Amino acid sequence: MNNPQVIDVLVIGAGPSGSALAIDLVRRGLDVRIIDRSPHTFDGSRAKGIQPRSLEVLEDLGALDDVLAGGDLYPKLGLHAGPLSVPWKMFPHKEATPDVPYPNTWLIPQFRTDRALHARLGELGREVEFNKALTELTQDEDTVTAKVVGTDGAEEIVARYAVGADGGSSAVRKQLDIGFVGTTDESDRVLIVDASVSGLARNRWHMWPGLGGKLIAACPLPGSDTFQWMIRLTPDEEPPQEIGALIDRIHSHTRNRHIQLHEIHWKSVFRPNIRLAEHYGRGRVFLVGDAAHVHTPAGAQGLNTGMQDGYNLGWKLGQVLAGADPALLATYEAERQPIAAGVLGLSTEKWGGIAKLDPSSMKRGKDEQQLSLTYYGGPLAPAGGDGGDTSTLRVGDRAPDAHLLGADGAQTRLFDLFRGSHFTAIAYGPGAARDLDLLDWPTTGAPLKRLTVGPAAGDGRAFSDPKNTLRSAYGLTGDTLLLIRPDGYIGHIATRDFLTTAQAAVRAMTPQTRTRTMS
């Protein structure tokens, strides 16, 4: 074994959840390694829907352009019944608004999402270390020690914290002996195949339902001749292995012999697991993504929930490593576990409805888009706490986008001002602006960006809201001081006693060494 240096965080698993977390940690200046037991980046389509809230997260992390370039809007469903094909709008198309810049679910195969995140990691000077499998994980009061085996032999990695992002069969979760409560129906299996196809229109997500829950579906993957096929197997059916047997299976169900498969790029048998970890970590080790929760594929929720796990955990790890109270890390499970529980219920309901041929189960709306998820009522946004509310928002809600004008007359998106590893304070009105100048902020950890909206202060921090996009989205009716967390959720709302109540909220999320120097 080597004589290792202590790093800040070890991320185990380089799928979307682990990669998003690693990006967030690295941009905070932390010493991070990310390892994965696979020999290379995942090469299948598997999770293919990126929800509007996740698109906002990807924009903040700097990976959105590649994700948009690698995908497209979802096509309409084409429901086949004999010779008839009925178009069905699964996702209502929406236009962008000042508060919701990405209102539509984005269709992109998972391998492109993974590659976009890995490319962003590379831009930040980090690479995924593939072919490294965890064999043992131990921890003490100060560090975590991971024993891993790779092509170069065995290695010990010592870190202040570790995060398991290593999927539903998580070795990290097993090492921590954390229960994974739920069900796996071994009789409910779906063969997923990425294949080059001819004889099938690419402007539809084709579905051929059948009695008893039998189903074949084919979704066109953007920028290719490939479809993702989903074939629901009968309980005693052996999945076809060769391309000829697969074509025969498709022809027998669809009655369409024009469909031809020319090359299989990836395939897997999927069993709908419905499971939730009893805890999201133990000591200095945490779980994100499928290591903490697994879902049915209905509603495109698993990948999105996992990435947002990492987005929630990243800034908290950064703050604690900078000297904040370690109790901040307990808020990760408290905030994210209820979200996953709700998502599990939603995706399970949709999956059951599809089996019953319920058309409403194929509709997608605001619940799936994850824009209305909130941490209100949690430890950082307690109901009835010092934080107030506005006519549209409460503490713990997602902070909407808005279009503002800078002192130089240039239009600026609020999300552009949020982007980065900092907190943001918005003072709306002169009273809130005066107290914002007096707000103490620590000298370590995430910095604070201070913005005023209202009368120009002449210092580059002042913005105006001529079209009332901020006032409308945030429900502002008078002087208000808003504190926005690094993950884009509202950490505090003050409509009176601005300084006193805001300072209490700040203390819960930051180290204690403070300064009044403007940032």
Secondary structure, 3 states (H helix, E strand, C coil): CCCCCEEEEEEECCCHHHHHHHHHHHCCCCCEEEECCCCCCCCCCCCCEECHHHHHHHHHHCCHHHHHHCCEECCEEEEEECCEEEEECCCCCCCCCCCCCCCCCEECCHHHHHHHHHHHHHHCCCCCECCEEEEEEEECCCCEEEEEEECCEEEEEEEEEEEECCCCCCHHHHHHCCCEEEEECCCCEEEEEEEEEECCCCCEEEEEECHHHCEEEEEECCCCCEEEEEEEECCCCCCCCCHHHHHHHHHHHHCCCCCEEEEEEEEEEECCEEEEECCCEECCEEECHHHCEECCCCCCCHHHHHHHHHHHHHHHHHHHHCCCCHHHHHHHHHHHHHHHHHHHHHHHHHHHHHHCCCHHHHCCCHHHHCCCCECCCCCCCCCCCCCCECCCCECCEECCCCEEEECCCCEEEHHHHHCCCCEEEEEECHHHHHHHHHCCEECCCCCEEEEEECCCCCCCCEEECCCCHHHHHHCCCCCEEEEECCCCEEEEEECCCHHHHHHHHHHHHCCCCEECCCC
